[in-house]
């Protein structure tokens, strides 16, 4: 360093100090920007960690449309798929905490993926700022008409009479249908063989053909076939009867009190999101989900709205984490 003139040394030191101060002031700058220009003052993107067309994507577009209209700001949806939702979730976790990159997340990104993936790219508990709940969907225990059971108790009795011989199909290992059935087996003591498919459409195809006797899967795709009598629904996994099929009892009311295994969705942002931005987003999303217009759109997508802001979402994630950790342990699921 002796060959560098002192004036240049001083200049470099001042530059480094200024750069460091700017870096440390980033959260303050974000708050200052909020106060001066107002939030939002540019395009917001909502990341969906799954392909277009599914329930997660549809709900994200409903939320985006509501925010766009409410704030006269462009809100776009960006699909980033891979690793059960971890790729898109990680993109949001590593984004600047300024409110312009959000996640329309699933129970997987919030809770269950940490029990299924060995090398998680982010810490589920600390990587995000919880903003608001959006909606849920019921899983349903559905059987082919050849199965003699007409309710949950009869299904459990059949399974116990042939331990390990009855099977069910679901779209994925660690998916919501698989975990919901593992949860049910842990409570009832029945033992079923799990047949894994690459998508709900293939499960439905084999169930209609009678190649498998039963499934636990998201209800909406099965409703037309249940209504036509080609399939039979024995129970829904939601805490309450499902609005689209009110005659089908819940699993909870058939001798499994407290059973609730409905997949759900929410909005979050990167950790460190300023409280002012979090509150503004949370309040507006809760307002939207509470409105008749948005409620109808969510129900038209086969889902049901869940009304809850940042605090409610944080409590929900905590309780769901405890529940699904017990299920994963009971099922012997190991991170892969």
C-alpha positions as a Markdown table, in Angstrom:
| # | Residue | x | y | z |
|---|---|---|---|---|
| 1 | Unk | 0.0 | 0.0 | 0.0 |
| 2 | Unk | 3.0 | 2.3 | 0.4 |
| 3 | Unk | 3.1 | 3.0 | -3.4 |
| 4 | Unk | -0.4 | 4.5 | -3.4 |
| 5 | Unk | -0.5 | 8.2 | -2.9 |
| 6 | Unk | -2.2 | 9.3 | 0.4 |
| 7 | Unk | -4.8 | 11.4 | -1.4 |
| 8 | Unk | -6.0 | 8.3 | -3.3 |
| 9 | Unk | -6.0 | 6.3 | -0.1 |
| 10 | Unk | -8.2 | 8.8 | 1.6 |
| 11 | Unk | -10.5 | 8.9 | -1.4 |
| 12 | Unk | -10.9 | 5.1 | -1.5 |
| 13 | Unk | -11.6 | 5.1 | 2.3 |
| 14 | Unk | -14.3 | 7.7 | 1.9 |
| 15 | Unk | -15.8 | 5.8 | -1.0 |
| 16 | Unk | -15.9 | 2.5 | 1.0 |
| 17 | Unk | -17.4 | 4.3 | 4.0 |
| 18 | Unk | -20.1 | 5.9 | 1.8 |
| 19 | Unk | -20.8 | 2.6 | 0.2 |
| 20 | Unk | -21.1 | 0.8 | 3.5 |
| 21 | Unk | -23.4 | 3.5 | 4.9 |
| 22 | Unk | -25.6 | 3.2 | 1.8 |
| 23 | Unk | -25.8 | -0.6 | 2.3 |
| 24 | Unk | -26.7 | -0.3 | 5.9 |
| 25 | Unk | -29.3 | 2.3 | 5.2 |
| 26 | Unk | -31.2 | 0.1 | 2.7 |
| 27 | Unk | -34.2 | -0.5 | 5.0 |
| 28 | Unk | -34.4 | 3.2 | 5.9 |
| 29 | Unk | -34.2 | 4.0 | 2.2 |
| 30 | Unk | -37.2 | 1.7 | 1.6 |
| 31 | Unk | -39.2 | 3.4 | 4.4 |
| 32 | Unk | -38.2 | 6.8 | 3.0 |
| 33 | Unk | -39.3 | 5.8 | -0.5 |
| 34 | Unk | -42.6 | 4.7 | 1.0 |
| 35 | Unk | -43.1 | 8.0 | 2.8 |
| 36 | Unk | -42.0 | 10.1 | -0.2 |
| 37 | Unk | -43.4 | 8.4 | -3.2 |
| 38 | Unk | -46.1 | 6.2 | -1.6 |
| 39 | Unk | -46.4 | 2.5 | -2.0 |
| 40 | Unk | -46.9 | 1.2 | -4.6 |
| 41 | Unk | -45.3 | 3.5 | -7.2 |
| 42 | Unk | -44.2 | 0.9 | -9.7 |
| 43 | Unk | -45.2 | -2.6 | -11.0 |
| 44 | Unk | -45.7 | -5.4 | -8.5 |
| 45 | Unk | -45.1 | -9.0 | -9.4 |
| 46 | Unk | -46.7 | -12.0 | -7.7 |
| 47 | Unk | -44.6 | -15.2 | -8.1 |
| 48 | Unk | -46.4 | -18.5 | -8.5 |
| 49 | Unk | -44.2 | -21.5 | -8.0 |
| 50 | Unk | -46.3 | -23.7 | -10.2 |
| 51 | Unk | -47.4 | -23.9 | -13.9 |
| 52 | Unk | -50.1 | -21.7 | -15.3 |
| 53 | Unk | -53.7 | -22.9 | -15.1 |
| 54 | Unk | -53.7 | -24.6 | -11.7 |
| 55 | Unk | -55.5 | -23.3 | -8.6 |
| 56 | Unk | -52.4 | -21.5 | -7.3 |
| 57 | Unk | -52.0 | -19.6 | -10.5 |
| 58 | Unk | -55.7 | -18.8 | -10.7 |
| 59 | Unk | -55.8 | -17.4 | -7.1 |
| 60 | Unk | -52.7 | -15.4 | -7.8 |
| 61 | Unk | -54.4 | -13.7 | -10.8 |
| 62 | Unk | -57.5 | -13.0 | -8.7 |
| 63 | Unk | -55.3 | -11.3 | -6.0 |
| 64 | Unk | -53.3 | -9.5 | -8.7 |
| 65 | Unk | -56.4 | -8.2 | -10.4 |
| 66 | Unk | -57.9 | -6.9 | -7.1 |
| 67 | Unk | -54.7 | -5.1 | -6.1 |
| 68 | Unk | -54.3 | -3.7 | -9.6 |
| 69 | Unk | -57.8 | -2.2 | -9.5 |
| 70 | Unk | -57.6 | -1.0 | -5.9 |
| 71 | Unk | -54.2 | 0.8 | -6.4 |
| 72 | Unk | -54.3 | 1.6 | -10.1 |
| 73 | Unk | -51.0 | -0.2 | -10.4 |
| 74 | Unk | -49.9 | -2.9 | -12.7 |
| 75 | Unk | -49.7 | -6.2 | -10.8 |
| 76 | Unk | -48.4 | -9.2 | -12.9 |
| 77 | Unk | -48.1 | -12.9 | -12.2 |
| 78 | Unk | -44.9 | -14.7 | -12.9 |
| 79 | Unk | -44.7 | -18.5 | -12.9 |
| 80 | Unk | -41.4 | -20.0 | -11.7 |
| 81 | Unk | -41.7 | -23.8 | -11.4 |
| 82 | Unk | -39.6 | -26.5 | -9.9 |
| 83 | Unk | -38.8 | -28.6 | -6.8 |
| 84 | Unk | -42.3 | -28.7 | -5.4 |
| 85 | Unk | -42.5 | -24.9 | -5.3 |
| 86 | Unk | -39.1 | -24.3 | -3.8 |
| 87 | Unk | -37.7 | -22.6 | -6.9 |
| 88 | Unk | -40.3 | -19.8 | -7.0 |
| 89 | Unk | -40.4 | -19.5 | -3.3 |
| 90 | Unk | -36.6 | -19.0 | -3.1 |
| 91 | Unk | -36.8 | -16.3 | -5.8 |
| 92 | Unk | -39.1 | -14.3 | -3.5 |
| 93 | Unk | -37.0 | -15.1 | -0.3 |
| 94 | Unk | -34.0 | -13.5 | -2.0 |
| 95 | Unk | -35.8 | -10.5 | -3.5 |
| 96 | Unk | -35.4 | -7.0 | -2.1 |
| 97 | Unk | -37.9 | -6.5 | 0.8 |
| 98 | Unk | -39.6 | -3.6 | -0.8 |
| 99 | Unk | -43.1 | -5.0 | -1.5 |
| 100 | Unk | -42.7 | -5.3 | -5.2 |
| 101 | Unk | -42.0 | -9.1 | -5.3 |
| 102 | Unk | -44.6 | -11.3 | -3.5 |
| 103 | Unk | -45.3 | -15.0 | -3.3 |
| 104 | Unk | -48.7 | -16.7 | -3.7 |
| 105 | Unk | -47.7 | -19.6 | -1.6 |
| 106 | Unk | -49.1 | -23.0 | -0.7 |
| 107 | Unk | -49.0 | -25.2 | 2.4 |
| 108 | Unk | -46.0 | -26.8 | 0.8 |
| 109 | Unk | -43.9 | -23.6 | 0.7 |
| 110 | Unk | -45.0 | -22.5 | 4.1 |
| 111 | Unk | -44.9 | -25.9 | 6.0 |
| 112 | Unk | -44.6 | -29.3 | 4.4 |
| 113 | Unk | -41.7 | -29.0 | 2.0 |
| 114 | Unk | -39.2 | -28.6 | 4.8 |
| 115 | Unk | -40.1 | -32.2 | 5.9 |
| 116 | Unk | -39.7 | -33.5 | 2.3 |
| 117 | Unk | -36.7 | -31.8 | 0.8 |
| 118 | Unk | -33.2 | -32.4 | 2.3 |
| 119 | Unk | -31.5 | -29.3 | 0.8 |
| 120 | Unk | -34.0 | -26.5 | 1.2 |
| 121 | Unk | -32.7 | -23.3 | -0.4 |
| 122 | Unk | -34.3 | -21.1 | 2.3 |
| 123 | Unk | -35.2 | -21.3 | 6.0 |
| 124 | Unk | -39.0 | -21.7 | 5.9 |
| 125 | Unk | -39.4 | -20.1 | 9.4 |
| 126 | Unk | -37.3 | -17.0 | 8.7 |
| 127 | Unk | -37.1 | -16.3 | 5.0 |
| 128 | Unk | -40.5 | -14.6 | 4.6 |
| 129 | Unk | -42.8 | -11.9 | 5.9 |
| 130 | Unk | -46.4 | -13.2 | 6.4 |
| 131 | Unk | -49.0 | -11.0 | 4.7 |
| 132 | Unk | -52.4 | -12.6 | 4.4 |
| 133 | Unk | -54.4 | -15.8 | 3.9 |
| 134 | Unk | -56.3 | -16.2 | 0.6 |
| 135 | Unk | -58.2 | -19.5 | 0.3 |
| 136 | Unk | -58.4 | -23.2 | 0.8 |
| 137 | Unk | -59.7 | -26.3 | -1.0 |
| 138 | Unk | -61.0 | -29.6 | 0.3 |
| 139 | Unk | -59.4 | -32.9 | -0.3 |
| 140 | Unk | -61.9 | -35.7 | -0.6 |
| 141 | Unk | -61.8 | -39.4 | 0.1 |
| 142 | Unk | -63.4 | -40.8 | -3.1 |
| 143 | Unk | -64.0 | -44.4 | -4.1 |
| 144 | Unk | -65.1 | -46.4 | -7.1 |
| 145 | Unk | -68.7 | -47.7 | -6.8 |
| 146 | Unk | -67.4 | -51.2 | -6.6 |
| 147 | Unk | -66.0 | -50.5 | -3.1 |
| 148 | Unk | -68.7 | -51.6 | -0.6 |
| 149 | Unk | -68.0 | -48.8 | 1.8 |
| 150 | Unk | -70.6 | -46.0 | 1.8 |
| 151 | Unk | -69.1 | -43.9 | 4.6 |
| 152 | Unk | -65.8 | -43.5 | 6.4 |
| 153 | Unk | -66.4 | -46.0 | 9.1 |
| 154 | Unk | -67.1 | -48.8 | 6.6 |
| 155 | Unk | -64.0 | -47.8 | 4.6 |
| 156 | Unk | -61.8 | -48.0 | 7.7 |
| 157 | Unk | -63.4 | -51.4 | 8.6 |
| 158 | Unk | -62.6 | -52.7 | 5.1 |
| 159 | Unk | -59.0 | -51.5 | 5.3 |
| 160 | Unk | -58.5 | -53.1 | 8.7 |
| 161 | Unk | -60.0 | -56.4 | 7.5 |
| 162 | Unk | -57.3 | -56.5 | 4.8 |
| 163 | Unk | -54.3 | -54.6 | 6.3 |
| 164 | Unk | -51.9 | -53.4 | 3.6 |
| 165 | Unk | -54.0 | -54.9 | 0.8 |
| 166 | Unk | -56.3 | -52.0 | 0.1 |
| 167 | Unk | -54.7 | -49.1 | -1.8 |
| 168 | Unk | -55.3 | -45.5 | -2.8 |
| 169 | Unk | -53.9 | -43.2 | -5.4 |
| 170 | Unk | -52.6 | -39.7 | -5.1 |
| 171 | Unk | -50.7 | -37.3 | -7.4 |
| 172 | Unk | -47.4 | -37.1 | -5.5 |
| 173 | Unk | -45.4 | -38.3 | -2.5 |
| 174 | Unk | -45.7 | -35.6 | 0.1 |
| 175 | Unk | -48.6 | -34.0 | -1.7 |
| 176 | Unk | -51.6 | -32.8 | 0.2 |
| 177 | Unk | -53.6 | -35.9 | -0.7 |
| 178 | Unk | -50.8 | -38.2 | 0.4 |
| 179 | Unk | -50.3 | -36.3 | 3.7 |
| 180 | Unk | -54.1 | -36.1 | 4.3 |
| 181 | Unk | -54.4 | -39.9 | 4.0 |
| 182 | Unk | -51.3 | -40.5 | 6.2 |
| 183 | Unk | -52.9 | -38.2 | 8.7 |
| 184 | Unk | -56.1 | -40.3 | 8.6 |
| 185 | Unk | -54.3 | -43.6 | 8.8 |
| 186 | Unk | -52.3 | -42.4 | 11.9 |
| 187 | Unk | -55.6 | -41.5 | 13.6 |
| 188 | Unk | -57.7 | -44.5 | 12.6 |
| 189 | Unk | -55.0 | -47.2 | 12.6 |
| 190 | Unk | -55.8 | -48.5 | 9.1 |
| 191 | Unk | -52.9 | -49.4 | 6.8 |
| 192 | Unk | -53.2 | -48.7 | 3.1 |
| 193 | Unk | -50.8 | -49.0 | 0.1 |
| 194 | Unk | -50.0 | -45.7 | -1.6 |
| 195 | Unk | -49.9 | -45.7 | -5.4 |
| 196 | Unk | -48.2 | -42.6 | -6.7 |
| 197 | Unk | -49.2 | -40.9 | -9.9 |
| 198 | Unk | -47.8 | -38.1 | -11.9 |
| 199 | Unk | -50.9 | -35.8 | -11.7 |
| 200 | Unk | -54.5 | -35.8 | -10.6 |
| 201 | Unk | -55.8 | -36.5 | -14.1 |
| 202 | Unk | -54.1 | -39.9 | -14.1 |
| 203 | Unk | -55.5 | -40.7 | -10.7 |
| 204 | Unk | -59.0 | -39.8 | -11.8 |
| 205 | Unk | -58.6 | -41.9 | -15.0 |
| 206 | Unk | -57.6 | -45.1 | -13.1 |
| 207 | Unk | -60.2 | -44.5 | -10.4 |
| 208 | Unk | -63.0 | -44.2 | -13.0 |
| 209 | Unk | -61.7 | -47.4 | -14.6 |
| 210 | Unk | -61.7 | -49.2 | -11.3 |
| 211 | Unk | -58.0 | -49.8 | -11.5 |
| 212 | Unk | -57.6 | -48.4 | -8.0 |
| 213 | Unk | -60.4 | -48.4 | -5.4 |
| 214 | Unk | -59.9 | -45.0 | -3.9 |
| 215 | Unk | -58.1 | -41.7 | -3.7 |
| 216 | Unk | -57.5 | -38.7 | -1.4 |
| 217 | Unk | -57.2 | -35.7 | -3.7 |
| 218 | Unk | -58.4 | -32.2 | -4.3 |
| 219 | Unk | -62.1 | -32.3 | -4.7 |
| 220 | Unk | -63.0 | -30.0 | -7.6 |
| 221 | Unk | -62.0 | -32.3 | -10.5 |
| 222 | Unk | -64.0 | -35.2 | -9.0 |
| 223 | Unk | -67.3 | -33.3 | -8.5 |
| 224 | Unk | -68.8 | -34.0 | -11.9 |
| 225 | Unk | -68.1 | -37.7 | -11.6 |
| 226 | Unk | -69.5 | -37.9 | -8.1 |
| 227 | Unk | -72.7 | -36.1 | -9.2 |
| 228 | Unk | -73.1 | -38.5 | -12.1 |
| 229 | Unk | -72.7 | -41.6 | -9.8 |
| 230 | Unk | -69.5 | -42.8 | -11.5 |
| 231 | Unk | -67.7 | -42.2 | -8.2 |
| 232 | Unk | -68.7 | -41.9 | -4.5 |
| 233 | Unk | -67.4 | -39.3 | -2.0 |
| 234 | Unk | -67.1 | -40.7 | 1.5 |
| 235 | Unk | -65.9 | -37.5 | 3.2 |
| 236 | Unk | -64.1 | -34.2 | 2.8 |
| 237 | Unk | -61.0 | -33.2 | 4.6 |
| 238 | Unk | -62.0 | -29.6 | 5.4 |
| 239 | Unk | -63.1 | -28.6 | 8.9 |
| 240 | Unk | -66.6 | -27.7 | 7.5 |
| 241 | Unk | -68.7 | -29.3 | 4.8 |
| 242 | Unk | -67.7 | -28.1 | 1.4 |
| 243 | Unk | -69.9 | -25.4 | -0.2 |
| 244 | Unk | -70.0 | -27.2 | -3.5 |
| 245 | Unk | -71.1 | -30.6 | -2.0 |
| 246 | Unk | -72.9 | -29.8 | 1.2 |
| 247 | Unk | -74.4 | -33.4 | 1.4 |
| 248 | Unk | -71.0 | -35.0 | 1.8 |
| 249 | Unk | -70.0 | -35.1 | 5.5 |
| 250 | Unk | -66.6 | -34.1 | 6.7 |
| 251 | Unk | -64.2 | -36.7 | 7.9 |
| 252 | Unk | -64.2 | -34.9 | 11.3 |
| 253 | Unk | -67.9 | -35.5 | 11.8 |
| 254 | Unk | -67.5 | -39.2 | 11.1 |
| 255 | Unk | -65.7 | -40.1 | 14.2 |
| 256 | Unk | -62.4 | -38.3 | 13.7 |
| 257 | Unk | -62.9 | -35.0 | 15.6 |
| 258 | Unk | -60.5 | -32.2 | 14.8 |
| 259 | Unk | -59.5 | -33.7 | 11.5 |
| 260 | Unk | -58.7 | -30.8 | 9.1 |
| 261 | Unk | -56.4 | -31.4 | 6.1 |
| 262 | Unk | -57.5 | -28.8 | 3.6 |
| 263 | Unk | -54.7 | -27.3 | 1.4 |
| 264 | Unk | -54.5 | -23.5 | 1.6 |
| 265 | Unk | -52.9 | -20.5 | 0.0 |
| 266 | Unk | -51.5 | -17.2 | 1.2 |
| 267 | Unk | -49.5 | -14.2 | 0.2 |
| 268 | Unk | -46.0 | -13.4 | 1.7 |
| 269 | Unk | -43.0 | -11.3 | 0.9 |
| 270 | Unk | -39.3 | -11.5 | 1.6 |
| 271 | Unk | -38.2 | -11.3 | 5.3 |
| 272 | Unk | -37.7 | -7.7 | 6.5 |
| 273 | Unk | -40.6 | -6.2 | 4.6 |
| 274 | Unk | -41.3 | -2.8 | 6.3 |
| 275 | Unk | -44.3 | -2.9 | 8.6 |
| 276 | Unk | -46.1 | -0.1 | 6.7 |
| 277 | Unk | -46.0 | -2.0 | 3.4 |
| 278 | Unk | -46.9 | -5.3 | 5.1 |
| 279 | Unk | -50.0 | -3.7 | 6.7 |
| 280 | Unk | -51.1 | -2.0 | 3.5 |
| 281 | Unk | -50.9 | -5.2 | 1.6 |
| 282 | Unk | -52.5 | -7.3 | 4.3 |
| 283 | Unk | -55.4 | -4.8 | 4.7 |
| 284 | Unk | -56.1 | -4.7 | 1.0 |
| 285 | Unk | -55.9 | -8.4 | 0.5 |
| 286 | Unk | -58.2 | -9.0 | 3.4 |
| 287 | Unk | -60.6 | -6.4 | 2.0 |
| 288 | Unk | -60.5 | -8.1 | -1.4 |
| 289 | Unk | -61.0 | -11.6 | -0.1 |
| 290 | Unk | -63.9 | -10.4 | 2.0 |
| 291 | Unk | -65.7 | -8.8 | -0.9 |
| 292 | Unk | -68.6 | -10.6 | -2.7 |
| 293 | Unk | -66.9 | -10.1 | -6.1 |
| 294 | Unk | -63.6 | -11.8 | -5.1 |
| 295 | Unk | -65.3 | -14.4 | -3.0 |
| 296 | Unk | -67.3 | -15.5 | -6.1 |
| 297 | Unk | -64.2 | -15.7 | -8.2 |
| 298 | Unk | -62.4 | -17.8 | -5.6 |
| 299 | Unk | -65.4 | -20.1 | -5.4 |
| 300 | Unk | -65.7 | -20.3 | -9.2 |
| 301 | Unk | -62.1 | -21.6 | -9.1 |
| 302 | Unk | -63.3 | -24.5 | -6.8 |
| 303 | Unk | -61.8 | -23.0 | -3.7 |
| 304 | Unk | -63.1 | -21.2 | -0.6 |
| 305 | Unk | -61.9 | -17.8 | 0.7 |
| 306 | Unk | -60.0 | -17.6 | 4.0 |
| 307 | Unk | -60.1 | -14.2 | 5.6 |
| 308 | Unk | -57.0 | -13.4 | 7.7 |
| 309 | Unk | -54.2 | -10.8 | 7.8 |
| 310 | Unk | -50.6 | -11.1 | 8.8 |
| 311 | Unk | -51.1 | -12.1 | 12.4 |
| 312 | Unk | -53.7 | -14.7 | 11.5 |
| 313 | Unk | -51.4 | -16.2 | 8.8 |
| 314 | Unk | -48.5 | -16.4 | 11.3 |
| 315 | Unk | -50.6 | -18.3 | 13.8 |
| 316 | Unk | -52.0 | -20.6 | 11.1 |
| 317 | Unk | -48.5 | -21.5 | 9.8 |
| 318 | Unk | -47.4 | -22.3 | 13.4 |
| 319 | Unk | -50.3 | -24.6 | 14.1 |
| 320 | Unk | -50.0 | -26.3 | 10.6 |
| 321 | Unk | -46.3 | -26.9 | 11.2 |
| 322 | Unk | -46.9 | -28.7 | 14.4 |
| 323 | Unk | -49.7 | -30.9 | 12.8 |
| 324 | Unk | -47.8 | -31.8 | 9.6 |
| 325 | Unk | -44.5 | -32.5 | 11.5 |
| 326 | Unk | -46.4 | -35.1 | 13.5 |
| 327 | Unk | -47.9 | -36.6 | 10.4 |
| 328 | Unk | -44.6 | -36.7 | 8.5 |
| 329 | Unk | -42.9 | -38.4 | 11.5 |
| 330 | Unk | -45.8 | -40.9 | 11.9 |
| 331 | Unk | -45.6 | -41.7 | 8.1 |
| 332 | Unk | -41.8 | -42.2 | 8.3 |
| 333 | Unk | -41.3 | -39.6 | 5.6 |
| 334 | Unk | -37.6 | -38.6 | 5.3 |
| 335 | Unk | -36.3 | -35.6 | 3.4 |
| 336 | Unk | -35.0 | -36.6 | 0.0 |
